[in-house]
Structure formats: structure tokens, C-alpha cells
Amino acid sequence: MSFDLQQSQAGFIAALRNGDESAAQAVIAAARAAGVEPGTIYLKLLASGMITIGELWERNELSVAEEHLATEITERLIGQISPWFSERTPPNEHGRVVMGCVAGERHALGLRMLADLFRHQGWRVLYLGADVPHGDWVRLVVRFNADLVAISASAERHMPQTQELIRELRAANPQIEVLVGGACFDRDPELWRRIGATQYHPDPLTAVTLASARYATNAARQAEQSVLTSKQ
């Protein structure tokens, strides 16, 4: 079955603008029937659609209520799509990732989709959601001996909290890998380095793939060091 991505994107955005959940579901169903991968549906339809909705709201072409309606529809669609990522999920090949939004950040849609992309690549995901206090972050990361932390922050005003959170995480575990994402990092490609993160990529799927490769490299290095230590 042929699939016109551009037409589907336009149809999905129109459905969100009109608050038509049935029409939005029909676009997703057509993409699924055409064999489109769940990750592509997330990124090219849901994420892309919500970016457009956000831009329309910023230009006062949508009201707050209309933006909230589009967000709620997308939230429910994520709930329907999420199980698809378990259909061909590989055995647990990677480590543990703790994911959440920095304190004060309430936009968690993108992070929720990213969690499924991590699960699909074999990670154990501990998803915390929006507005997570710093102390709770640190306690959970230590409790589960996390290999990676993924922090979402969309605005520059959240950077002091994000930087402080990274410092606290590093104090608890100097080897922890920290992936960051959000609109402010997309606008300033070097921001992630300045606040002390170790990983960032504007494309979510690439970010997950690179994180998985980095985990494999680190795990192999640690195994080699362990063997060398045992021989001493």
C-alpha cells in the first residue's frame, strides 16, 4: 500500500486543529496499514504535528484551549501506539535509563515517545514524567544503578536547574552518562556541552541509536578492565 507522508502530515495537523480525534486516529491507522514503522509515526506525524501546533499557538493562531485539546488527543494516541514497540522488541541488550523532565518542566510528550524508542532498542526504561524534583532524580538513579539519564528541558529558564541537576547526578555517580533534549537545545547546538551533558542529538531516533552504541562501547571497556584487574 502506498503512503504519502506529506499528505498524512497535513491531514494529521488538520485533525488536531479541528479537535477531531477520530480523523487523527484514521491517519495513524492508514500509516500503520501501509507498514510505516511506529518510530516514524511518532516522529513524522505525532511529534511533527505537535511542533506545528506549538508554532501556531505562538503566533496566536490557536488558543490555549485548542493547544490543550491537540495535546490531549496526542497523549491518547501515544497510549494506543506505545504497545506496538513491544511487538519486536529485542532481548534486554542495553542498560537502564532514567528519563524525566527537569523540575518546573511540564512538557513531557516528546520524552514519552523517546521512552518507547529506548524500549524498542532493548533498554530498561524508568520513566518519571514531568516536573521531577532534583532529590528524587538522584535517589532513583542511585537506587537502580542507572547507566544513562535522559533529561528534558524546553526553555532557557530551565537551564540553571538542569545544570545543577547534572552536577548532583555526577556527584552521586561520576561515570553517569547524561542525554539532554528539548527545544532550547535545538536552538543552541552547543548548549548541551556548556551545561555538562555528555550526549545530545536533535533527531530522537539517532539520539537513541548513538546512546545504545555508546553504552555498548562503555560496557566492553568495563569488561576488559575487569579482566585485566582480575589477572593482576
C-alpha positions as CSV (number, residue, x, y, z in Angstrom):
1,M,0.0,0.0,0.0
2,S,1.4,3.4,-1.0
3,F,1.8,6.0,1.7
4,D,2.0,9.8,1.2
5,L,3.8,11.2,4.2
6,Q,3.3,14.8,3.3
7,Q,-0.4,14.3,2.8
8,S,-0.7,12.4,6.0
9,Q,1.2,15.1,8.0
10,A,-1.3,17.7,6.6
11,G,-4.2,15.5,7.5
12,F,-3.0,14.9,11.0
13,I,-2.3,18.5,11.7
14,A,-5.8,19.4,10.4
15,A,-7.3,16.8,12.7
16,L,-5.5,18.2,15.7
17,R,-6.5,21.8,14.8
18,N,-10.1,20.7,14.5
19,G,-10.1,18.6,17.7
20,D,-11.1,15.6,15.6
21,E,-9.7,12.6,17.4
22,S,-11.3,10.1,15.0
23,A,-9.7,11.8,12.0
24,A,-6.3,11.7,13.7
25,Q,-6.7,8.0,14.5
26,A,-7.6,7.4,10.9
27,V,-4.4,8.9,9.7
28,I,-2.4,6.8,12.2
29,A,-4.3,3.6,11.2
30,A,-3.6,4.3,7.5
31,A,0.1,4.7,8.2
32,R,0.2,1.5,10.2
33,A,-1.7,-0.4,7.4
34,A,0.9,0.9,4.9
35,G,3.7,-0.7,7.0
36,V,5.1,2.6,8.4
37,E,7.3,1.9,11.4
38,P,6.0,3.0,14.8
39,G,9.1,5.2,15.3
40,T,8.4,7.0,12.1
41,I,4.7,7.5,13.1
42,Y,5.9,9.1,16.3
43,L,8.5,11.4,14.8
44,K,6.9,12.3,11.4
45,L,3.3,12.5,12.5
46,L,2.8,13.0,16.2
47,A,6.0,14.9,17.1
48,S,5.9,16.9,13.9
49,G,2.3,17.7,14.3
50,M,2.7,18.9,17.9
51,I,5.7,21.1,16.8
52,T,3.3,22.7,14.2
53,I,0.6,23.1,16.9
54,G,3.1,24.9,19.2
55,E,4.2,27.2,16.4
56,L,0.5,28.1,15.6
57,W,-0.1,28.8,19.3
58,E,3.0,31.1,19.5
59,R,1.6,33.0,16.5
60,N,-1.8,33.3,18.3
61,E,-3.4,31.3,15.5
62,L,-4.6,28.8,18.2
63,S,-6.0,29.5,21.6
64,V,-4.6,27.8,24.8
65,A,-7.7,25.6,24.9
66,E,-7.2,24.5,21.3
67,E,-3.5,23.7,22.0
68,H,-4.5,21.7,25.1
69,L,-7.1,19.8,23.1
70,A,-4.4,18.9,20.5
71,T,-2.1,17.8,23.2
72,E,-4.7,15.6,24.9
73,I,-5.5,13.9,21.6
74,T,-1.8,13.2,21.0
75,E,-1.4,11.9,24.5
76,R,-4.2,9.3,23.9
77,L,-2.7,8.4,20.6
78,I,0.6,7.7,22.2
79,G,-1.1,5.4,24.6
80,Q,-2.6,3.4,21.6
81,I,0.7,3.3,19.7
82,S,3.0,2.5,22.6
83,P,2.3,-1.3,22.7
84,W,3.4,-1.6,19.0
85,F,7.0,-1.0,20.2
86,S,6.8,-4.3,22.2
87,E,5.9,-6.4,19.2
88,R,9.5,-6.8,18.0
89,T,11.5,-5.5,21.0
90,P,14.9,-7.4,21.2
91,P,16.0,-9.0,24.4
92,N,17.4,-6.7,27.1
93,E,20.7,-5.8,25.3
94,H,21.4,-2.5,26.9
95,G,21.3,-0.9,30.3
96,R,19.0,1.2,32.5
97,V,17.9,4.7,31.5
98,V,16.1,7.0,33.9
99,M,14.1,9.6,32.0
100,G,12.2,12.7,33.1
101,C,11.7,16.4,32.9
102,V,13.7,18.8,35.0
103,A,11.9,20.5,37.9
104,G,9.5,23.0,36.5
105,E,9.2,21.5,33.0
106,R,5.8,20.1,32.3
107,H,6.0,19.3,28.6
108,A,6.6,15.6,28.5
109,L,5.1,14.4,25.2
110,G,8.4,14.2,23.4
111,L,10.0,12.4,26.3
112,R,7.2,9.9,26.5
113,M,7.8,9.0,22.8
114,L,11.5,8.8,23.4
115,A,11.0,6.3,26.2
116,D,9.3,3.9,23.7
117,L,12.2,4.3,21.3
118,F,14.6,3.3,24.0
119,R,12.5,0.3,25.0
120,H,12.4,-0.7,21.3
121,Q,16.2,-0.9,21.3
122,G,16.4,-3.1,24.4
123,W,16.8,-0.6,27.3
124,R,15.1,-0.9,30.6
125,V,13.3,2.4,30.9
126,L,12.4,4.1,34.2
127,Y,10.1,6.9,33.0
128,L,9.5,9.7,35.6
129,G,7.4,12.1,33.5
130,A,7.1,15.8,34.1
131,D,8.5,18.2,36.7
132,V,10.7,15.8,38.7
133,P,12.4,17.3,41.9
134,H,16.2,17.0,41.9
135,G,16.4,14.9,45.0
136,D,14.1,12.4,43.6
137,W,16.1,12.2,40.4
138,V,19.3,11.4,42.3
139,R,17.8,8.9,44.7
140,L,16.2,6.9,41.9
141,V,19.4,7.0,39.7
142,V,21.4,5.6,42.6
143,R,18.8,3.1,43.6
144,F,18.6,1.5,40.1
145,N,22.3,2.0,39.3
146,A,21.3,3.7,36.1
147,D,23.7,3.7,33.1
148,L,22.1,6.7,31.4
149,V,19.9,9.7,32.4
150,A,17.7,11.5,29.8
151,I,16.6,15.0,30.9
152,S,14.1,17.0,29.0
153,A,14.0,20.8,29.2
154,S,12.3,23.1,26.7
155,A,13.1,26.6,27.8
156,E,16.3,28.6,28.6
157,R,14.8,29.4,32.0
158,H,15.2,25.8,33.0
159,M,19.0,25.7,32.2
160,P,20.2,26.6,35.7
161,Q,18.1,23.8,37.2
162,T,19.3,21.4,34.5
163,Q,22.9,22.3,35.1
164,E,22.5,21.9,38.8
165,L,20.8,18.5,38.4
166,I,23.6,17.3,36.2
167,R,26.1,18.3,38.9
168,E,24.2,16.5,41.6
169,L,23.9,13.4,39.4
170,R,27.7,13.5,38.8
171,A,28.4,13.9,42.5
172,A,26.4,10.7,43.1
173,N,27.9,8.8,40.1
174,P,30.9,10.4,38.3
175,Q,30.5,7.9,35.4
176,I,26.9,8.6,34.7
177,E,26.0,9.4,31.0
178,V,23.6,12.3,30.6
179,L,21.5,12.8,27.5
180,V,19.5,16.1,27.2
181,G,16.9,17.2,24.8
182,G,14.2,19.9,24.2
183,A,13.6,23.0,22.1
184,C,16.3,25.1,23.7
185,F,19.0,22.6,22.8
186,D,17.7,22.5,19.2
187,R,18.1,26.3,19.1
188,D,21.6,26.3,20.5
189,P,23.5,23.2,19.4
190,E,26.4,23.7,21.8
191,L,24.2,24.3,24.9
192,W,24.3,20.7,26.0
193,R,28.1,20.8,26.3
194,R,28.1,24.0,28.3
195,I,25.8,22.6,31.0
196,G,27.8,19.4,31.3
197,A,25.7,16.8,29.4
198,T,27.5,14.0,27.6
199,Q,25.0,13.3,24.8
200,Y,22.6,15.2,22.6
201,H,21.2,14.9,19.1
202,P,18.3,16.8,17.5
203,D,16.8,13.7,16.0
204,P,15.4,11.4,18.7
205,L,15.9,8.1,16.9
206,T,19.5,9.0,16.2
207,A,20.0,10.0,19.8
208,V,18.8,6.6,21.0
209,T,20.9,4.8,18.4
210,L,24.0,6.7,19.5
211,A,23.3,6.2,23.2
212,S,23.0,2.4,22.5
213,A,26.3,2.4,20.7
214,R,28.0,4.4,23.4
215,Y,26.6,2.1,26.1
216,A,28.0,-1.0,24.2
217,T,31.4,0.7,24.0
218,N,31.5,1.6,27.6
219,A,30.3,-1.9,28.7
220,A,33.0,-3.6,26.6
221,R,35.7,-1.3,28.1
222,Q,34.5,-2.0,31.6
223,A,34.6,-5.8,30.9
224,E,38.1,-5.5,29.6
225,Q,39.2,-3.5,32.6
226,S,37.6,-6.1,34.9
227,V,39.5,-8.9,33.1
228,L,42.8,-7.0,33.4
229,T,42.2,-6.3,37.1
230,S,41.5,-10.0,37.8
231,K,44.8,-11.0,36.3
232,Q,46.8,-8.7,38.5
